Amino acid sequence: MLYKTIGRLLKIGTLLSTWGLMATVLLQIFCRFSPFDTPSWTEEASRLFFIYAMSFAAGLAMKNEFYVHLDMFYNRFSARLKKILNVAIPIVTLLLFLVMAFYSIQFIILGIPEKSPSMGFNMGLAFISMFIMATSISYYLWRKIRKIYKTTKL
């Protein structure tokens, strides 16, 4: 239940952010080729939509294992080393993203008093994207590590 809910929220966030990015970029293009002035907020909005689209999609990429693998090196290793790497790499990556999640909270708090230049919203809102990315990747890495632990014997 939680697994499906998190996946759906990440998909919806990715879609809404991507649609927002497309809408702001299309507005910029339309205004450049028309007599209308391009609104000053569109550049900042498109940047923010892009950041959020990547943040939401990063967890989904981890869930579906869409990240790049260096098979050229990996295939040259012994079976034992491959098993060790299959366990060690997700654990180290999880630790790194847990550290990122922890410090992203402090970054969000630091951004609360700041205002964005053209849109005037609280910059803590922009920095929440780092927390979303770190926690969603950590969640799917934790599930992967549990699955590896249940199926692999070193």
N, C-alpha and C positions, 0 to 999 in steps of 0.2 A: 504494500500500500504506500509506504513512505517512498520507496524506490520509484514507483510510477509517478507519484506526485512531484517529486524533485525533478524527474525527467521532463514532465509536462511543463513545470514552471520555467525550466531552462529553455525549452523549445519555444514557449510563448515569449519569453524575454528576448530570445534571439530573433524571432520573427518580428516583434514589435520594434526592436532596435534597428533591424535591417530596413524595415519599411519606413521608419522615421528618417534613417540615413538617405534612403532613395528619395523620399519626399523633399527633404531639404536641398539635396543636390539638384533635383529636377527644378525646384523653385529658383535656385541660383542660375541654372542654365536658362530657364525661361526669362528671367529678369535681364540677363546679359544680352539677349537677342530681342528685347522689347524696349519700349520707351520707359518702362518702370525701373526705378532704382532697386538694386539688390538690397534686401534688408540686412543690416549689420549683424544681426544675431544668427544668420544662417550658417556662417562659417563655424562659429562656436557650437551650435546645435549639431551640425553634421559630425564634428569631431567627437562630441559627447556620445552621439548615437553609435559611432564606429567603436568607441571604447567599450560601450556596454554590449554591443553585438559580439565583440571578441570575448568579453568576460563571460557572458552566458554560454557562448559556444565552446569555450575551453573545457568546461565540465563534460559537455556532450562528446567532445573529441576524446576525452579520457575514457568515458564510458564505452565508446565504440572502438577504441584503440585506433584512432585515425592519425596519431602522431607518427613522425618519421622514425623508422628503425634503421640502424646501421648493420644490415644483414651481411655486408661484405666482411666485416670484422667478426661478427657474431658467429657466422658459419665456420670460421677457422678454429674456434675454441673446442675444447673437449666437452663431452657430454656432462661431465661433473661440473666444469666451470660454467656451462650454460645454465645448469640448475641453480647454481649459487647466484649467478647474475639475475636470473628470473625472480629470485626472492629479494636480493639486495637492492636492485635498482628501484623497484616500487617502494621499498621501505625508506631509502634515502630520499627519494622524491617526495614521499609523504611528509617526512620530517621537514624538508625545505618549505613545502607549502603550508604546513602548520605554523612554521615561523613567520611566513608571509602573512597568514591570516591574523596572527597575534599582533604583528606590528602594523597591519593595515588598520586595525581598530584605533591605534594611537594616531595614525595618519588622518583618519576620518575626524577625530576629535580636534586635531590641529587645524583642519580645514573648515571647521564650523564658523569661526569668526570671519573668514574670507568670503568675498563675494566675487562671482564671475564678472569679467569686464563688460561684456555686452548684454548679457541676459539678466544679470543681477541676482541669480540664485545662489544659495549656499554651496560653497565648494566641497563641503563634506559629502554632499549628494554625488558629486563626480567621483570622489574617492571611494565610495561604497563599492564601486565596480571591482576594485582590487580584492575586497573581502569576498564578494560573490565568486570571483574566479578562484581564489585560494580555497574557499570552503567547498565549492562544488568539485574541484579536482581532488581535494583531500577525501571527500566522501567516496568518490568512485575508486580512488586508490585504496582506501581502507577495505572496500568490498573486494577488490582484486586481491589484496594481500590475504584476506580471510579465505578466499577461494583457493589461492595457491597453497596456503597452509593446510587446507583440508585434503588437497589432491596430491601434493608433492612430498616426497621423503628425501631428505638430503642424505 
